[in-house]
Amino acid sequence: MTTRVKETERKYEPVDTDGGLLAGVPGVTVVGGGEDLLLDAVYHDTADLRLARNGVTLRRRTGGEDAGWHLKLPLGDDARDEIRAKATKDAKRVPKELTDLVLGLTRGEPLAPIAHIRTKRKRWELLDDDGRIAAEVVEDDVMAQTLGETSEIKAWREIEVELVEGGGEVFDAVERTLGRPSDAPAKLLRLLGDRIPKEPKAADRITAYVRQQVAELRRQDLRVRQDAEDSVHQMRVASRRIRSILQAYKGSRSLREELRWLGGVLGEARDLEVLREHLQAEVDALPAELVLGNVRQRLTETFAPREQAARAEVLETLRSKRYFTLLDRLDTLRIRSAKARKRLRDTRRRVDRAWRNEARGNGTLHDVRKAAKRARYVAEAAGKKKLARRMKKLTKRLGLHQDSVVARQELRAIGVQSHLDGDNGFTYGLLHGRQQRRAERVEESLRRKV
C-alpha cells in the first residue's frame, strides 16, 4: 500500500530563521517556536547509482510524521512526487511496490544502501492572511556519509520552504528575507557530488534532440508504471520520435525494429482507450431517442476487458529483459548526424511520394500520415519549426480520418454482435454513418489543400 504526495519546495542558503525575521513579510505570519526533529535516513540505489543519475531518490527514514520508505520522482521546476510506503521489518528490503516503479531505471540490478544522512531539523509554519498553513520553513543541520568500500562525510546547513496550501506568492514573500533560492541539489545528490557525472554537451542539434527523447521515454516509463494520465501516449510518442530520427539518419535497423515493437505494444493500449472515449462521446452527443438498447453498457463490456489485457501486456513488456536491453542500447545511442539538410529533404519527399501513391490507388491516407509524422519529427530535430508545424497540422487531420476508419470497423463488429444477441443495432449503424461522413469531410478538405 502506497500513498502519494506532491512536494513543491525551494532551498535557500542558511540565515537566521527565528520567527522575528520573517514576521515583517507581508501576507505571512510565522507560528511555532522552531519545533525540533531528528531525521535518520538510509538511501538505496544500484552500485552504479542509476536512480541518483536520473534525479530519483529512494530512502528509508525514521523520525518525523512520515517515517517509512520514500521514493521521490522529479516533476520539473520546484516540484516532485513522493511515493510513500510503510517501513518493512527488514530495513534493507525495499518494498516491492517501489522497486517495481523504478524497474525502468534499475533494470533488475539490486538495490543496496549507498548513503546515510542524519538531519537535525527546526520547523516553523507560515500562515496566510486567512490563517491557513501556506508553507513550512525548516532549517536543517545535515550530517551525511556515503556507504561502501570507501566512505566520505560531509556536513552543511540549509533552509527549505515547502508549500502546503499556498502558491508561488509564498516563495516571492519569503525571498524578500531569505534571498534568491540556492542552486544546491537534493541532499543525496549534494553528498554524492562528482560521483554523479554530468552528461557531456551534445555535439549537434540532432544528437541533443535524440537525448531529450530518450530521457522523455525514461520519464514516461515511471509514469506508465504509476498508471498516470496520458503516460502511455507520451511514451509512445517519444519512441516514435527516436525511431523517426534513426530511420532518417540510417541508424541501426535492429534498434528501429525494437522501437517498432515497443510502439506496437504501447499503441494497442493507447488506441483502445482513445477509441472507447471517442465512441462514448459520440453516443453522449446523440439525442436520447436515437440511443436504442444498452449501447453504453455494451461499449463498456466490449472495451473494458481489452483495455485491461492491453494494460497488462504493457506492464509485462516493461518488466521484460528485451525491454531492458532496448533501454541499454538507447543509453549508448549515437547518431551520425551528417547531411542533416539532405535527410530533411528526403523525409519531405517521402510525404510527396506517399501522396502520389495514394492518388494512384497504390497507398492510403494512413501511409501519408506515417510519412508526415516522420517528416515532422525530423523537422523538429533540425529546428525547422515552420515545416514541423505544417506536418503536425497535416497529421492531425489525417489522424481524424484514421480514427474514423478504425471506429467504423469496431462499430460494425459491435453492431453485428448486438444483432446476434437479439439487441437493437440501430444506434451502431447511425454512429457508423456519422464516422463515414467524418472521413468524407476530412478527404474533401485534403483535396482542396493538395
ChimeraX attribute file (.defattr): number of C-alpha atoms within 10 A of each C-alpha:
attribute: neighborCount
match mode: 1-to-1
recipient: residues
	/A:1	8
	/A:2	12
	/A:3	10
	/A:4	13
	/A:5	11
	/A:6	15
	/A:7	18
	/A:8	19
	/A:9	20
	/A:10	21
	/A:11	22
	/A:12	19
	/A:13	16
	/A:14	16
	/A:15	14
	/A:16	12
	/A:17	18
	/A:18	14
	/A:19	17
	/A:20	11
	/A:21	14
	/A:22	20
	/A:23	16
	/A:24	13
	/A:25	16
	/A:26	13
	/A:27	16
	/A:28	21
	/A:29	20
	/A:30	23
	/A:31	15
	/A:32	11
	/A:33	12
	/A:34	18
	/A:35	11
	/A:36	14
	/A:37	16
	/A:38	14
	/A:39	17
	/A:40	19
	/A:41	21
	/A:42	24
	/A:43	23
	/A:44	24
	/A:45	22
	/A:46	18
	/A:47	15
	/A:48	12
	/A:49	19
	/A:50	20
	/A:51	22
	/A:52	20
	/A:53	17
	/A:54	15
	/A:55	16
	/A:56	20
	/A:57	23
	/A:58	27
	/A:59	24
	/A:60	25
	/A:61	21
	/A:62	17
	/A:63	13
	/A:64	13
	/A:65	7
	/A:66	12
	/A:67	17
	/A:68	18
	/A:69	26
	/A:70	25
	/A:71	21
	/A:72	21
	/A:73	23
	/A:74	16
	/A:75	14
	/A:76	8
	/A:77	9
	/A:78	12
	/A:79	16
	/A:80	17
	/A:81	16
	/A:82	19
	/A:83	19
	/A:84	23
	/A:85	22
	/A:86	15
	/A:87	17
	/A:88	13
	/A:89	7
	/A:90	8
	/A:91	13
	/A:92	14
	/A:93	15
	/A:94	19
	/A:95	16
	/A:96	9
	/A:97	13
	/A:98	18
	/A:99	18
	/A:100	18
	/A:101	18
	/A:102	21
	/A:103	19
	/A:104	24
	/A:105	24
	/A:106	20
	/A:107	20
	/A:108	16
	/A:109	13
	/A:110	11
	/A:111	20
	/A:112	17
	/A:113	20
	/A:114	20
	/A:115	22
	/A:116	21
	/A:117	22
	/A:118	19
	/A:119	21
	/A:120	16
	/A:121	20
	/A:122	18
	/A:123	20
	/A:124	21
	/A:125	24
	/A:126	27
	/A:127	21
	/A:128	18
	/A:129	11
	/A:130	8
	/A:131	10
	/A:132	14
	/A:133	19
	/A:134	22
	/A:135	24
	/A:136	20
	/A:137	22
	/A:138	23
	/A:139	26
	/A:140	21
	/A:141	18
	/A:142	18
	/A:143	18
	/A:144	24
	/A:145	20
	/A:146	20
	/A:147	16
	/A:148	12
	/A:149	5
	/A:150	6
	/A:151	10
	/A:152	12
	/A:153	14
	/A:154	13
	/A:155	13
	/A:156	14
	/A:157	16
	/A:158	18
	/A:159	23
	/A:160	19
	/A:161	24
	/A:162	23
	/A:163	22
	/A:164	19
	/A:165	13
	/A:166	17
	/A:167	13
	/A:168	10
	/A:169	11
	/A:170	23
	/A:171	20
	/A:172	13
	/A:173	16
	/A:174	22
	/A:175	16
	/A:176	12
	/A:177	16
	/A:178	21
	/A:179	14
	/A:180	15
	/A:181	16
	/A:182	15
	/A:183	10
	/A:184	13
	/A:185	13
	/A:186	13
	/A:187	17
	/A:188	23
	/A:189	17
	/A:190	15
	/A:191	23
	/A:192	20
	/A:193	11
	/A:194	9
	/A:195	13
	/A:196	17
	/A:197	9
	/A:198	8
	/A:199	7
	/A:200	6
	/A:201	8
	/A:202	12
	/A:203	9
	/A:204	12
	/A:205	15
	/A:206	23
	/A:207	19
	/A:208	15
	/A:209	21
	/A:210	24
	/A:211	19
	/A:212	13
	/A:213	19
	/A:214	21
	/A:215	16
	/A:216	16
	/A:217	24
	/A:218	18
	/A:219	20
	/A:220	22
	/A:221	23
	/A:222	20
	/A:223	19
	/A:224	23
	/A:225	19
	/A:226	12
	/A:227	13
	/A:228	11
	/A:229	10
	/A:230	12
	/A:231	21
	/A:232	25
	/A:233	18
	/A:234	20
	/A:235	25
	/A:236	21
	/A:237	19
	/A:238	22
	/A:239	22
	/A:240	21
	/A:241	23
	/A:242	25
	/A:243	25
	/A:244	24
	/A:245	26
	/A:246	22
	/A:247	17
	/A:248	20
	/A:249	20
	/A:250	14
	/A:251	18
	/A:252	14
	/A:253	12
	/A:254	9
	/A:255	17
	/A:256	20
	/A:257	12
	/A:258	17
	/A:259	24
	/A:260	16
	/A:261	14
	/A:262	21
	/A:263	20
	/A:264	14
	/A:265	20
	/A:266	26
	/A:267	19
	/A:268	18
	/A:269	21
	/A:270	20
	/A:271	16
	/A:272	17
	/A:273	16
	/A:274	13
	/A:275	17
	/A:276	19
	/A:277	14
	/A:278	15
	/A:279	19
	/A:280	15
	/A:281	11
	/A:282	13
	/A:283	20
	/A:284	12
	/A:285	10
	/A:286	13
	/A:287	8
	/A:288	9
	/A:289	7
	/A:290	11
	/A:291	19
	/A:292	14
	/A:293	14
	/A:294	13
	/A:295	21
	/A:296	15
	/A:297	9
	/A:298	15
	/A:299	17
	/A:300	12
	/A:301	11
	/A:302	14
	/A:303	16
	/A:304	15
	/A:305	11
	/A:306	15
	/A:307	18
	/A:308	13
	/A:309	13
	/A:310	21
	/A:311	21
	/A:312	13
	/A:313	16
	/A:314	21
	/A:315	17
	/A:316	11
	/A:317	17
	/A:318	21
	/A:319	16
	/A:320	14
	/A:321	12
	/A:322	13
	/A:323	19
	/A:324	19
	/A:325	13
	/A:326	14
	/A:327	19
	/A:328	13
	/A:329	12
	/A:330	19
	/A:331	12
	/A:332	8
	/A:333	16
	/A:334	14
	/A:335	16
	/A:336	12
	/A:337	19
	/A:338	11
	/A:339	10
	/A:340	18
	/A:341	11
	/A:342	12
	/A:343	21
	/A:344	23
	/A:345	15
	/A:346	14
	/A:347	23
	/A:348	20
	/A:349	15
	/A:350	18
	/A:351	21
	/A:352	15
	/A:353	15
	/A:354	22
	/A:355	21
	/A:356	14
	/A:357	16
	/A:358	16
	/A:359	12
	/A:360	10
	/A:361	9
	/A:362	10
	/A:363	15
	/A:364	15
	/A:365	20
	/A:366	17
	/A:367	17
	/A:368	22
	/A:369	24
	/A:370	18
	/A:371	23
	/A:372	28
	/A:373	23
	/A:374	26
	/A:375	29
	/A:376	29
	/A:377	27
	/A:378	30
	/A:379	26
	/A:380	19
	/A:381	22
	/A:382	19
	/A:383	14
	/A:384	14
	/A:385	13
	/A:386	12
	/A:387	18
	/A:388	22
	/A:389	14
	/A:390	13
	/A:391	23
	/A:392	18
	/A:393	14
	/A:394	17
	/A:395	22
	/A:396	14
	/A:397	17
	/A:398	23
	/A:399	17
	/A:400	14
	/A:401	23
	/A:402	19
	/A:403	17
	/A:404	23
	/A:405	17
	/A:406	13
	/A:407	20
	/A:408	20
	/A:409	12
	/A:410	18
	/A:411	22
	/A:412	16
	/A:413	12
	/A:414	19
	/A:415	22
	/A:416	17
	/A:417	14
	/A:418	19
	/A:419	12
	/A:420	11
	/A:421	10
	/A:422	9
	/A:423	15
	/A:424	17
	/A:425	23
	/A:426	17
	/A:427	20
	/A:428	24
	/A:429	16
	/A:430	16
	/A:431	19
	/A:432	21
	/A:433	14
	/A:434	15
	/A:435	23
	/A:436	16
	/A:437	13
	/A:438	16
	/A:439	19
	/A:440	14
	/A:441	13
	/A:442	17
	/A:443	16
	/A:444	10
	/A:445	11
	/A:446	14
	/A:447	9
	/A:448	7
	/A:449	7
	/A:450	6
